[in-house]
Amino acid sequence: MDDVRGAIAGGSDASSPDGNGYTPLHFSAQGQQPMVARLLLEAGAAVDAQDKFGKTPLWVALFNVRDGDGEIVRVLLAAGASPDVQNKSGISLRALAASVANYDLMRFFE
């Protein structure tokens, strides 16, 4: 948290992507770090930023949820993340979850 706060205070862009399009918010979603995500969102991070495959932080968060946890998913949804953003293959999270009847994903969209 201190490193993120320091980077933001030093003028770092909370939505600056790496070479694969991953933003700090993608990384916080991957690591299931809701407090870091909140900090980045407060600093103006784009909630639906897409990586080179079109995955948003919400995509990354959902596919990294462990042991029924999902606070990071709830943080992103509360900040306006959309389960309907399509990836580069034209598939949204909501459509994917429905097509595979995945309760673990769908529970966040009900």
C-alpha positions in Angstrom: 0.0 0.0 0.0 2.8 2.4 0.9 4.5 1.8 -2.4 1.3 2.5 -4.3 0.5 5.6 -2.3 4.1 6.8 -2.9 3.8 6.2 -6.7 0.5 8.0 -6.9 1.8 10.9 -4.8 4.8 11.1 -7.0 2.6 11.6 -10.0 2.4 8.0 -11.5 -0.7 7.4 -13.6 -3.0 4.9 -11.9 -4.0 3.6 -15.3 -0.6 3.3 -17.0 -0.4 0.0 -18.8 2.6 -2.3 -19.2 3.6 -3.8 -22.6 0.7 -6.3 -22.4 -1.9 -3.7 -21.4 -2.0 -4.7 -17.8 -2.6 -1.7 -15.5 -2.0 -1.5 -11.8 -5.6 -2.3 -11.3 -5.2 -5.5 -13.3 -2.3 -6.5 -11.1 -4.3 -5.7 -7.9 -7.2 -7.8 -9.3 -4.8 -10.7 -10.1 -3.4 -10.6 -6.5 -6.8 -10.2 -5.0 -5.9 -6.9 -3.3 -9.1 -5.0 -2.7 -7.5 -2.3 -0.6 -5.0 -1.5 -3.3 -7.8 -1.5 -5.9 -9.7 1.0 -3.9 -6.6 3.2 -3.6 -6.1 3.0 -7.4 -9.7 3.7 -8.2 -9.7 6.7 -5.9 -6.6 7.9 -7.8 -8.6 7.7 -11.1 -7.7 4.2 -12.4 -9.9 3.2 -15.3 -12.1 0.4 -14.0 -12.7 -1.2 -17.4 -9.2 -0.8 -18.9 -8.5 -3.7 -21.3 -5.3 -5.6 -21.7 -4.0 -6.7 -25.1 -6.6 -9.6 -25.1 -9.4 -7.3 -24.0 -9.6 -8.5 -20.5 -10.6 -6.0 -17.9 -9.5 -6.0 -14.2 -12.9 -7.6 -13.5 -12.0 -10.5 -15.8 -8.7 -11.0 -14.0 -10.3 -10.7 -10.6 -13.0 -13.3 -11.3 -10.6 -15.9 -12.7 -8.3 -15.5 -9.7 -11.0 -15.7 -6.9 -9.9 -18.3 -4.4 -11.8 -20.1 -1.7 -15.1 -18.3 -2.2 -13.5 -14.9 -1.6 -14.6 -12.2 -3.9 -14.1 -8.8 -2.2 -12.0 -7.6 -5.1 -14.9 -8.4 -7.5 -17.3 -6.5 -5.3 -15.0 -3.5 -5.1 -14.7 -3.4 -8.9 -18.4 -3.9 -9.5 -19.2 -1.1 -7.0 -16.8 1.2 -8.9 -18.8 0.5 -12.1 -16.9 -2.4 -13.7 -19.0 -3.9 -16.4 -19.5 -7.7 -16.8 -20.7 -6.9 -20.3 -17.4 -5.5 -21.7 -16.3 -7.9 -24.5 -12.8 -9.2 -24.9 -11.0 -9.3 -28.2 -12.9 -12.5 -29.1 -16.2 -10.8 -28.6 -17.1 -12.6 -25.3 -18.2 -10.8 -22.1 -17.9 -12.2 -18.6 -21.7 -12.4 -18.2 -22.0 -14.3 -21.5 -19.2 -16.7 -20.7 -20.5 -17.4 -17.2 -24.0 -18.1 -18.6 -22.8 -20.3 -21.4 -20.8 -22.6 -19.1 -23.4 -22.3 -16.3 -20.7 -21.2 -13.9 -22.3 -20.4 -10.6 -19.1 -19.1 -9.1 -19.1 -16.3 -11.7 -22.8 -15.7 -12.0 -23.3 -15.1 -8.3 -21.5 -11.8 -8.7 -24.0 -10.6 -11.4 -27.3 -11.4 -9.7 
